[in-house]
Amino acid sequence: MKPRTFSAIGGWQSLMFCVGIYVVSLFFSIFICSSVFYVVNSNGTGSKANNVAKAVAAPKIDKHVLASVTK
């Protein structure tokens, strides 16, 4: 009699490969879509850089200043 240890697993190899690829792509798609969602829907009030920029007051200039480019 021939031993039948791994002959049944060979038929499932392609199916398991497709399931594995599906699970990996599902994980990455959820990660990428949630990242894009948070970037698009960010309102900017919670970021630290915006709070720092709002805290620093712009200097007041009473006279007109002309910009010039020198080489």
C-alpha positions as CSV (number, residue, x, y, z in Angstrom):
1,M,0.0,0.0,0.0
2,K,1.1,3.5,-0.8
3,P,1.2,6.0,2.1
4,R,-1.3,8.9,1.6
5,T,0.2,11.5,3.8
6,F,0.5,14.7,1.7
7,S,-1.3,13.9,-1.5
8,A,-4.6,15.5,-0.3
9,I,-2.8,18.8,0.6
10,G,-1.5,19.3,-2.9
11,G,-5.0,20.0,-4.2
12,W,-5.6,22.7,-1.6
13,Q,-2.3,24.5,-2.3
14,S,-3.6,26.9,-4.9
15,L,-6.8,27.6,-2.9
16,M,-4.7,28.4,0.2
17,F,-2.4,30.6,-1.8
18,C,-5.4,32.6,-3.1
19,V,-6.9,32.9,0.4
20,G,-3.5,34.1,1.7
21,I,-3.2,36.7,-1.0
22,Y,-6.7,37.8,-0.4
23,V,-6.2,38.3,3.4
24,V,-2.9,40.2,2.9
25,S,-4.5,42.5,0.2
26,L,-7.5,43.0,2.5
27,F,-5.3,44.1,5.4
28,F,-3.3,46.5,3.2
29,S,-6.4,47.9,1.5
30,I,-8.0,48.7,4.9
31,F,-4.8,50.3,6.1
32,I,-4.4,52.4,3.0
33,C,-8.1,53.4,2.8
34,S,-8.2,54.4,6.4
35,S,-5.0,56.5,6.0
36,V,-6.5,58.3,3.0
37,F,-9.7,58.8,4.9
38,Y,-8.0,60.4,7.9
39,V,-5.9,62.7,5.6
40,V,-8.9,63.9,3.6
41,N,-11.1,64.5,6.6
42,S,-8.6,66.1,8.9
43,N,-9.8,69.6,9.9
44,G,-6.4,70.8,11.2
45,T,-7.6,71.8,14.7
46,G,-6.0,68.8,16.4
47,S,-2.5,69.1,14.8
48,K,0.3,70.6,16.9
49,A,1.8,72.6,14.1
50,N,-1.3,74.6,13.5
51,N,-1.6,75.4,17.3
52,V,1.9,76.7,17.4
53,A,1.4,78.8,14.3
54,K,-1.6,80.4,15.8
55,A,0.1,81.2,19.0
56,V,2.9,83.2,17.4
57,A,1.7,86.7,16.6
58,A,2.7,88.4,13.3
59,P,4.8,91.5,13.8
60,K,3.0,94.8,13.2
61,I,4.5,97.0,10.6
62,D,3.1,100.6,10.4
63,K,4.8,101.7,7.3
64,H,4.8,100.3,3.8
65,V,7.7,97.9,3.0
66,L,8.7,97.2,-0.6
67,A,10.3,93.9,-1.4
68,S,13.4,93.9,-3.6
69,V,15.4,91.2,-5.1
70,T,19.2,91.6,-5.1
71,K,21.8,89.4,-6.6
